[in-house]
Amino acid sequence: MDNANKSVLLINAIVDQDNKSELPTYLSSVMQVFAKHGGIPVARFKTVDKLQGDDLPEITALVEFENASIIKTMVNGEDFMALAELRARVFDQLSMHIGERL
């Protein structure tokens, strides 16, 4: 399938420093959920320098899916929702957006 038609889940997060030891467990679990729905990791980044803006994410991740509908179904699904408590402990802030190539 043409990559131009695919959707990307864009994730920005600030880790809760009191619970950062749980981050590897969360990432391992959520990556399994992404894979189950056909998600392919594109990139993961850690912020190393602030140039402009407030509340910059510590972590940014891009995960590619066949389309936006799959992403919406996944985040409202049982597997993703089962991680809600762990997600709330691990992150002080979390934003997720769906994007498509311009």
Solvent accessible surface area in square Angstrom, and as a share of the most:
residue,aa,sasa,rsa
1,M,157,0.70
2,D,90,0.47
3,N,78,0.40
4,A,55,0.43
5,N,90,0.46
6,K,23,0.10
7,S,1,0.01
8,V,20,0.12
9,L,2,0.01
10,L,59,0.29
11,I,20,0.10
12,N,44,0.23
13,A,2,0.02
14,I,34,0.17
15,V,10,0.06
16,D,27,0.14
17,Q,100,0.45
18,D,135,0.70
19,N,40,0.21
20,K,113,0.48
21,S,98,0.63
22,E,48,0.22
23,L,29,0.14
24,P,87,0.55
25,T,82,0.48
26,Y,10,0.04
27,L,44,0.22
28,S,61,0.40
29,S,33,0.21
30,V,6,0.03
31,M,46,0.20
32,Q,123,0.55
33,V,13,0.07
34,F,5,0.02
35,A,66,0.51
36,K,142,0.60
37,H,53,0.23
38,G,43,0.42
39,G,7,0.07
40,I,98,0.50
41,P,75,0.47
42,V,77,0.44
43,A,28,0.22
44,R,138,0.50
45,F,114,0.47
46,K,154,0.65
47,T,62,0.36
48,V,128,0.73
49,D,99,0.51
50,K,117,0.49
51,L,165,0.82
52,Q,154,0.68
53,G,38,0.36
54,D,122,0.63
55,D,104,0.54
56,L,58,0.29
57,P,33,0.21
58,E,65,0.29
59,I,33,0.17
60,T,34,0.20
61,A,11,0.09
62,L,43,0.21
63,V,3,0.02
64,E,16,0.07
65,F,2,0.01
66,E,68,0.31
67,N,61,0.31
68,A,26,0.20
69,S,72,0.47
70,I,52,0.26
71,I,2,0.01
72,K,115,0.49
73,T,89,0.52
74,M,1,0.00
75,V,32,0.19
76,N,111,0.57
77,G,23,0.22
78,E,151,0.68
79,D,50,0.26
80,F,8,0.03
81,M,109,0.49
82,A,82,0.63
83,L,24,0.12
84,A,44,0.34
85,E,135,0.60
86,L,24,0.12
87,R,25,0.09
88,A,77,0.60
89,R,103,0.38
90,V,0,0.00
91,F,20,0.08
92,D,90,0.46
93,Q,89,0.40
94,L,62,0.31
95,S,43,0.28
96,M,67,0.30
97,H,94,0.42
98,I,64,0.32
99,G,19,0.18
100,E,113,0.51
101,R,139,0.51
102,L,229,1.14
